[in-house]
Amino acid sequence: MNVIINYFYRMLENRDFLFLQIMVFLAAALLAGSLFLLFQRRNYLTERLEKLLRGKKPVEVKNAKLFDEEAQTGFTAKILAPIRNIIAPADFSDQKKIRLRLIQAGLRSRKAYTTYLAFKVILAVIFPLTYLTFSAYYTLTPAAVTIAALLALAGFFTPNLVLLHLIRKRQQIMSRSLPDALDLMVVCVEAGLGLDMTFKRVGDELRPLNKELSDEFYLTNLEIRAGKARNESFKNMAARTGMPDIHNLMNILAQTSRLGTSVANALRIHADAMRIKRRQVAEETAAKSGVKLIFPLILFIFPAILIVLAGPAAIRIITQLFPAFGG
């Protein structure tokens, strides 16, 4: 125990030693994170390859629901419900916007709305309270109160950032399989299937590879079968995903259904346009890589090269010329 206390006091007294420990910790954390991302990427590719080689599994569509049924009772629900009522928007349109954002992130549970609003309040209280607990041990200054207010704002908007990250991640996952879905739709339509059965067939075929996109196709088919108008079902799918590509696809399908034009030709043209767009995005990303490499080169690689090349000359100048100038 004394060894740990002495080590702690040594870190507090010696700033250089503390800085060295922090740098070692950050280096180890970055190395572990890099290895984790590397193996996770390999596992994703291996899993996708195994799904393609193994063939189609039995389709499970019972979980594809607009809202997952969950129990609204229990200890957690009793705690979160009053907190939600503190900041829950009174306007129904604002509530609808929040629920739509949650659905776009894949959070279809009815309890997700309560949990999201409750976490905004909890984090807005915990962040400043934790800071004030440690700062009040020394002195409570106006600067500390200002920092606590900023931490409260940060805690209040942290769930928004997490939700935005989940939405973008889900959209990226769906965008990977969207070209395959378009090709399947073209094949199904040319084989003589209608749009209703095409959506169901594409949803069944995509389920082993992309559950998120498969659920959206299946939900759209369920809405059409339930009696909702096709145009409205297409708009709902575009709203649930929040992706411009799917929004354009739904507009094309609605327009072909209204005008009676060939669906196969429209889908084929749209698929070609999407491939061209994806190629242009890839070329744009490759062109930006040169500019993004400037900062790592200047901050990390250039100083090391400068030390290696100019270091020996600088040492000779310091050891030989400076004494001569000093007399």
N, C-alpha and C positions, 0 to 999 in steps of 0.2 A: 504493500500500500504506500509506504514511504517513497518507494522508487517511482511510482506513478505520480505522486504529488510533486516530487522534485523535478520530474520530467515536464510536468505542466508549468511549474514556475520558470523553468529554463526556457520554455517556449515563449512565455510572456515577456521575459527580460531580454531575450535575444531575438530581435526582429529578423535578422538575417536567417537564423535557424528556422524561425516560424515561416518565413517566406519560402525557404527551401522545402520545408515539409508540405506546404500548400502546392508548390509546383510539382513535387513528386506525386502527390495525390491526384492532381489534375491530369498529369501524364498517364498515370495508371488507369484513371477513369476513362480517358479518351481511347487508350489502347483496348480496354475491355469493351467499350461501346463499338469500336471499329470491328473487333472480332465478332461481336454479337450480330451486327448488321451484315457482316460478310456471310456468316453461317446461316442467318435467317434468309438472306437472298438465295443461297444455294438450296436451302430446304424448300423454299417456295417454288423454285424451278423444278426441283426433283418431284415435289408433290404434283405439280401441274403435268409433268411428263408421265407420271404413274397413272394419273386420271385418264390421260389420252390413250395410254397403252392398255389399261385395264378394261376400257369400254364403259358403256353407260350403266350406271347403277339404277336400281329401282327408284323411281321418282317419288319424292316425298313433298307433297304440296300442302300438307295439312297445317304447316307453320306459316304459310303465306297469308297473313291477315293484315288489314290496315291498322288494327290496334290489337296488341297482344293482351289476352285476358290475364290479369293478375289480381290477386286479392288486395283490396283496398283497406283491409283491416290489419290490426297488429300494432305492436309497440312503435315500430318505425313510422308507420302511417300516422299514428296519433301525435307524434312529435313533429313531423314535417308539415302536416296540414295547417296548424296555426301559423307556422313560419311563412308558409306560402301565402296565406291571406294577408300578410303585411305588405307585400309588394306586388301581389297579383293585379294586373291591369283590369280596371273595371270595364273598359270598352271590349266588346266581343271581337271586334276586328283585330285588336292588338293581341288578344289571346289566340286568335286563329293564326296570326303571323308566327307567334312563338311555337305553336304546335306544328306548323308547317316546317319550320326550321328543324325541329326535333325529328320529324319524319324524314326530311332530307338527310339527316345524319344517321338514319336507320334505327332511331329510338321510337318505336311504335307503341311502346307500353303506355298505358294510361297513367301510370305512376311517374313516368319520366317528366311530365310537366311540373308535378309537385316537387320532385327531387331537384330539378333544374332551378326553380325559383328559390327553394330552400337553401341550396348551396350558395346562391348569390348573397343571401343574408348571413349565413354562417361564416363564409370566408371574409366578408366585409367586417365582421366582428372579431374573428380570430386573428387576422393579420395585425391590425393596430394594437389589439389587446396584448399579443405576445411581445410586440416591440416595446410598448409602454411598461410592461412588467419588468423587462430587463433595464430599460433606460431610467425608470423611476428608482432603481437601486442606487444610481449615482445622483443625477439631478433631473428634474422635469422642467425643461426649458421650452420656450416657444418654438424653437427649431424642432424639438422632439415631437411636439403636438402637430406641427405641420407635416412632418414625415409620417406620423400616425394617420393623418387625414389622407395623405397620398396612398398609404398602404390600404386604407379602407376602400378607396376608389379602385385600387388594383385588385383587391379581393372581390369587389362587386362585379368587375368586368372580366375576371379570370374565367368563369364558366362560359362567357361569350366566346373567348378565344379558343377554349377547348372544343366548344360546339362547332366553331368555324373549321377547326382542324379535322374533326370527324367528318364534316360535310365534304371537305376537299378530298380527304382520303377515300371516302366512299365513291365520290365522282370519278376519281382516278381509277379505282377498281372497275367500275362499270365501263369506263371509256376503253379499257383494254379489250373487252369482249364485244363492244358495239359493232365493229366491222364484221366480226363473225356472225353476229345476230342479223345484220343486214343481208349477208350472203345467204343465210338460212331462210330469211324471209323471201328473197328472190326465188330460191329453189322451191319453196312451198307454194308461192303464188303461181309460178309457172307450171307446177304440177297439178293445179286446179283447185287448191284449197282456198277457202274464203279467208277474209281478214281475221275473223273470230278464231277459227281453227289454226290459222297461221300463228297468231299470238300464243295460243296454247302449245302448239308444237315447238315453237322456238323457246318458250319458257321451259318445256320439258327437256329439250336438248342441251340448254345452257346450264341447267342446274348443277351437274357435276363440276363445271368449270367456274361459274360465276353465279352464286346464289342471289346476290343483290339484284342483278339485272333480270335474272329469271323470275324473282318475286314480282318485279314491276310488270313484266309481261303477263304474268299469271293474274295479278290484281286487275290489270286493265281488261283481260278477258272475262274475269268475274263480274266486273261492272257492266260490261256489254251484255253478258248473259242475264244479269239481274234486271235488264230493261232500260238502263241508262243510255242516252244517245251516244253514238260513236264519237262525235266531235267533243262532247263533254268528257268522255272517258280519256280521249287523247290529251286534252288539256290537263286533266288531273294527273296523268302520268308525267307530263312535262313539268308540272308544278312539284310533284313528289320528288323528282330527281334534281331539278334545278340546273340541268345541263343544257347549254345552247344547242349541242348536236341533237339531243333527243327532242328538244323543242322544235327544231327545224324538221326533224323526221315526222313528228306528229302533225305539223302544219301541212307537210306534203301529203300524208295519208288522208287528212281531213279534206284537203283540196281535191284529191283524186276521187274520193268518195262523193263529194258534192258535184263535181263536173262529169264524173263517169269516164275519166281517162284511164289509160292502162297503168295499173299499180306496179306491175313488174318493171316496165320501162322507167317509171319514176324512181323506184327503189334502186335500180341499177345505176341510173345517172347520179343519184344521191350517194351511193356507195363509192363511185369513182371520184366524186367531188370530195368525199371524206378522206379517201386515200391521198389525194393530192394535198389536201389541207394538212394531214398528218406528216407528209413528207416535207412540206414547207415549214411546219413547226420544228421538225427535227433539224432541218438546215439552219433555221434561226437560232436554235439552241447551240448548235455546233459553232456558229459564227460568234455567239456571245462568249464562248468559253475562252477565247483569246483575251478578251477584255477582263474577264473575271480572274484570270491567272496573273494579272499585273500586280494586284495587292499581295498575294502570297509570295510572288517573286521579290517584290521590294522589301517586304517585312521580314522574310525568313531566309530566302535563298541568297539574295544579293548581299546582305551583311556577312554571311558565312564565306562567300566567294571573295569579298573585299578583305576580310581578315586573312584568308589564306594567301591571297596575292600580295596585298600591301603590308601585311603584318611583319614579315622579315625586314623589309625596307624601313618601316617605321622604327623597328627595334634598333637597327644599325644607326639610323639618324639620331635617335635619342642617346645611344651609348657613345657615339663618336663625335658628332657635330656639336651637340649641346655643351659638352665639357670644353670643346675648343672655343666656342663663342663666350663661354664664361671666363676664359682666360686661364 
